[in-house]
């Protein structure tokens, strides 16, 4: 956020104070370069102005690529002013971009490219063939963006056929019933690209799809795709079955653990019982057992 504010403040300062460059030119050793500074300031400010105009919702890539290409062309030209020199015989490129402690032109140019253009992922929607040296840069939409717009316009045409434009943002069951198929086709294509690895849409397409879904579901209260509902229902059944299975397995292992602990506890208690002494063991023998044992010993006799 701070970087964005810095970019806007610098752009505003360059635009509003461009006329100050003409003051005291007799004391300015860089006055031969001021014309190019003004051209760069104008190109930067035009791109910034377009970016702000299409910031809510953010659709810079598809609406401001002309200003961006022009800005890049002027920036390229300014960085290659090797045949234009300041009074102290320095190239205007070095004066504008690197001669002083700070270079607002360089900082702003890089910020416009990094903060606005790169973060918007414009290369995911546009094919720009750069030829800045010959000033012959061309631009076109890539295939996936073209197909998305075709599906989008097909859905919008359907909506237009079943609604009054003055009443288009109210709940409308007719639209839901008659344009559900085209909406599903639009969403299916978007979702296929969105979930593919290594493939992105620019922020313009994502914003457009999010707004379209908001109108469809939140404003018109159109239901979800029945196929999606079936998938959610099937997933609920699967999750429920898995939960039951996990609970059963958990109870089985818990019961086994409790049984094992009880057996181990009984074994420990049994091992702690003191072994009876020998004399005590003989006292427990019955008289009949003793007599049979005595009779079995050779040489034993009974006195009368």
C-alpha positions in Angstrom: 0.0 0.0 0.0 2.8 2.4 0.9 4.5 1.6 -2.5 1.3 2.4 -4.4 0.9 5.7 -2.6 4.6 6.6 -3.3 4.0 5.8 -7.0 0.9 8.0 -7.2 2.5 10.9 -5.3 5.6 10.9 -7.5 3.4 10.8 -10.6 1.3 13.7 -9.4 4.4 15.7 -8.5 5.9 15.1 -11.9 2.7 16.0 -13.7 1.9 19.1 -11.8 5.4 20.5 -11.7 6.6 19.8 -15.2 6.4 23.5 -16.0 8.9 24.2 -13.3 11.6 22.6 -15.4 11.5 25.6 -17.7 12.3 28.0 -14.9 15.9 29.3 -14.5 17.1 27.2 -17.5 20.1 29.4 -17.8 21.3 28.0 -14.4 20.4 24.4 -15.2 23.2 22.4 -16.7 20.7 19.7 -17.6 18.4 21.9 -19.6 19.0 20.1 -22.9 17.5 17.0 -21.3 14.3 18.6 -19.9 12.2 18.0 -23.1 12.7 14.2 -22.7 12.0 14.4 -19.0 8.6 16.1 -19.8 7.8 13.4 -22.4 8.5 10.7 -19.9 6.5 12.4 -17.2 3.5 12.7 -19.6 3.7 9.0 -20.6 4.0 7.9 -16.9 1.1 10.1 -15.8 -1.2 8.8 -18.6 -0.6 5.2 -17.6 -1.1 6.1 -13.9 -4.3 7.9 -14.8 -5.6 4.9 -16.7 -4.7 2.5 -13.9 -6.6 4.6 -11.4 -9.6 4.8 -13.7 -9.7 1.0 -14.0 -8.8 0.2 -10.4 -12.3 -0.7 -9.1 -12.7 -3.3 -10.3 -9.0 -3.8 -11.3 -8.9 -4.2 -15.1 -5.6 -2.5 -16.1 -4.4 -5.2 -18.4 -7.3 -5.1 -20.9 -8.0 -1.4 -20.7 -4.6 0.3 -20.3 -2.2 -1.8 -22.4 -2.0 1.1 -25.0 -0.8 3.5 -22.3 1.6 0.9 -20.9 3.2 0.2 -24.3 3.5 4.0 -24.9 5.1 4.5 -21.5 7.5 1.6 -22.2 8.5 3.1 -25.5 9.2 6.5 -24.1 11.1 4.9 -21.2 13.2 2.9 -23.7 13.9 6.0 -25.8 14.9 8.0 -22.7 17.3 5.4 -21.6 19.1 5.5 -24.9 19.7 9.2 -25.3 23.3 8.7 -26.0 23.5 11.4 -28.6 22.0 14.1 -26.4 24.2 15.7 -23.8 23.9 18.1 -20.9 25.9 21.3 -20.6 28.7 19.4 -18.7 28.8 16.8 -21.6 26.9 14.0 -19.9 24.4 11.9 -21.8 20.8 12.7 -21.0 20.2 9.1 -20.2 22.8 9.2 -17.4 21.5 12.5 -16.2 17.9 11.3 -16.0 18.4 7.9 -14.6 21.7 7.8 -12.7 23.6 11.1 -12.3 22.1 12.1 -9.0 21.6 10.5 -5.6 18.0 9.9 -6.5 16.3 9.2 -9.8 12.6 9.7 -9.5 12.2 8.8 -13.2 13.9 5.4 -12.7 12.1 4.7 -9.4 8.7 5.5 -10.8 9.2 3.6 -14.0 10.2 0.5 -12.2 7.3 0.9 -9.7 4.8 1.1 -12.5 6.2 -2.0 -14.1 6.5 -4.1 -10.9 3.6 -2.9 -8.7 0.9 -2.4 -11.3 1.7 -4.4 -14.5 3.5 -7.4 -13.0 1.2 -7.9 -10.0 -1.8 -7.8 -12.3 -0.2 -10.7 -14.2 -1.0 -9.0 -17.5 1.3 -11.4 -19.4 -1.2 -14.1 -18.6 -3.8 -12.4 -20.8 -1.8 -10.5 -23.4 0.8 -11.4 -25.9 3.0 -8.4 -26.4 5.7 -8.7 -29.1 8.1 -5.9 -28.1 10.1 -4.0 -30.7 11.0 -0.9 -28.9 14.0 -0.2 -31.1 11.9 0.0 -34.3 8.8 1.4 -32.4 6.8 -1.5 -33.8 5.4 -3.3 -30.8 2.3 -5.4 -31.3 -0.3 -6.8 -28.8 -3.0 -9.4 -28.9 -5.1 -11.5 -26.4 -3.9 -15.0 -25.8 -6.2 -18.0 -26.7 -7.5 -18.7 -23.2 -8.6 -15.1 -22.7 -10.3 -15.0 -26.0 -12.2 -18.2 -25.2 -13.2 -16.8 -21.8 -14.5 -13.6 -23.3 -16.5 -15.6 -25.9 -18.1 -17.7 -23.1 -18.7 -14.5 -21.1 -20.4 -12.6 -24.0 -22.5 -15.7 -24.8 -23.8 -15.7 -21.2 -24.3 -11.9 -21.2 -26.3 -12.1 -24.5 -28.6 -14.7 -22.9 -29.1 -12.5 -19.9 -29.9 -9.5 -22.1 -32.6 -11.6 -24.0 -34.4 -12.4 -20.7 -34.1 -9.2 -18.8 -34.6 -5.5 -18.9 -31.4 -3.6 -18.5 -33.0 -1.2 -16.1 -34.0 -4.1 -13.9 -31.0 -6.4 -14.5 -29.7 -6.3 -10.9 -32.7 -7.6 -9.2 -33.7 -11.2 -8.4 -34.9 -12.8 -11.6 -35.9 -16.5 -11.8 -36.3 -16.3 -15.5 -32.6 -15.6 -16.0 -31.6 -18.4 -13.7 -33.8 -20.9 -15.6 -32.9 -19.9 -19.1 -29.3 -18.9 -18.8 -28.1 -21.5 -16.4 -26.5 -23.6 -19.1 -24.4 -20.7 -20.5 -23.3 -19.8 -17.0 -22.2 -23.3 -16.3 -20.2 -23.4 -19.5 -18.5 -20.1 -18.5 -17.7 -21.3 -15.0 -16.5 -24.8 -16.2 -14.0 -23.2 -18.6 -12.8 -20.7 -16.1 -12.4 -23.4 -13.4 -10.5 -25.7 -15.8 -7.9 -23.0 -16.5 -7.9 -21.7 -12.9 -7.0 -25.2 -11.5 -4.5 -26.1 -14.1 -0.8 -26.2 -13.1 1.4 -23.5 -14.5 -1.5 -21.6 -16.1 -2.9 -18.3 -14.8 -5.4 -15.7 -15.8 -4.6 -12.0 -15.4 -6.4 -10.1 -12.6 -8.9 -8.7 -15.1 -10.4 -12.1 -15.9 -10.4 -13.2 -12.2 -12.2 -10.0 -11.3 -14.7 -10.3 -14.1 -15.5 -13.9 -13.0 -15.8 -13.0 -9.4 -18.2 -10.2 -10.2 -20.2 -12.4 -12.5 -20.6 -15.0 -9.8 -21.6 -12.3 -7.3 -24.4 -11.2 -9.6 -25.5 -14.8 -10.4 -25.6 -16.1 -6.8 -25.9 -13.1 -4.5 -28.0 -10.7 -6.6 -30.2 -13.0 -8.7 -30.2 -15.8 -6.1 -29.6 -18.4 -8.8 -28.9 -21.9 -7.5 -25.6 -23.7 -7.9 -25.0 -26.2 -10.6 -26.9 -29.4 -9.7 -23.7 -31.4 -10.6 -21.8 -29.4 -8.0 -24.5 -30.2 -5.4 -24.3 -33.9 -6.2 -20.6 -33.8 -5.8 -21.0 -32.1 -2.4 -23.5 -34.7 -1.4 -21.3 -37.6 -2.5 -18.4 -36.0 -0.7 -20.5 -35.7 2.5 -21.4 -39.4 2.3 -17.7 -40.4 1.9 -16.6 -38.2 4.8 -19.3 -39.6 7.0 -18.3 -43.2 6.1 -14.6 -42.5 6.7 -15.5 -40.9 10.1 -17.5 -44.0 11.2 -14.6 -46.3 10.1 -12.1 -44.2 12.1 -14.3 -44.4 15.2 -14.7 -48.2 14.9 -10.9 -48.7 14.5 -10.3 -46.3 17.4 -12.6 -48.3 19.7 -11.1 -51.6 18.6 -7.6 -50.4 19.5 -8.7 -48.8 22.7 -10.4 -52.0 23.8 -7.3 -54.1 22.9 -5.1 -51.7 24.9 -7.4 -51.8 28.0 -7.5 -55.6 27.9 -3.7 -55.9 27.6 -3.2 -53.5 30.5 -5.6 -55.6 32.7 -3.7 -58.8 31.9 -0.4 -57.2 32.6 -1.6 -55.9 35.9 -2.9 -59.3 37.0 0.4 -60.9 36.0 2.3 -58.4 38.1 0.1 -59.0 41.1 0.4 -62.8 40.8 4.2 -62.6 40.6 4.3 -60.7 43.9 2.6 -63.6 45.9 5.2 -65.1 48.4 6.1 -68.7 47.7 5.2 -71.0 50.7 8.0 -72.5 52.8 8.9 -76.2 52.8 7.7 -76.9 56.4 4.4 -75.2 55.7 4.0 -77.3 52.6 4.3 -80.6 54.6 1.8 -79.4 57.1 -0.7 -79.1 54.3 -0.3 -82.8 53.4 -3.1 -85.1 54.5 -2.4 -88.2 56.7 -3.4 -90.6 54.0 -0.8 -89.1 51.7 1.8 -89.3 54.4 1.0 -93.0 55.1 1.2 -93.9 51.4 4.5 -92.2 51.2 5.8 -94.1 54.3 4.7 -97.5 53.0 6.6 -96.9 49.8 9.9 -96.5 51.6 11.9 -99.8 51.9 12.7 -101.1 55.4 10.0 -99.2 57.2 8.0 -101.0 59.9 5.1 -100.4 62.2 5.4 -100.9 65.8 2.6 -102.7 67.7 
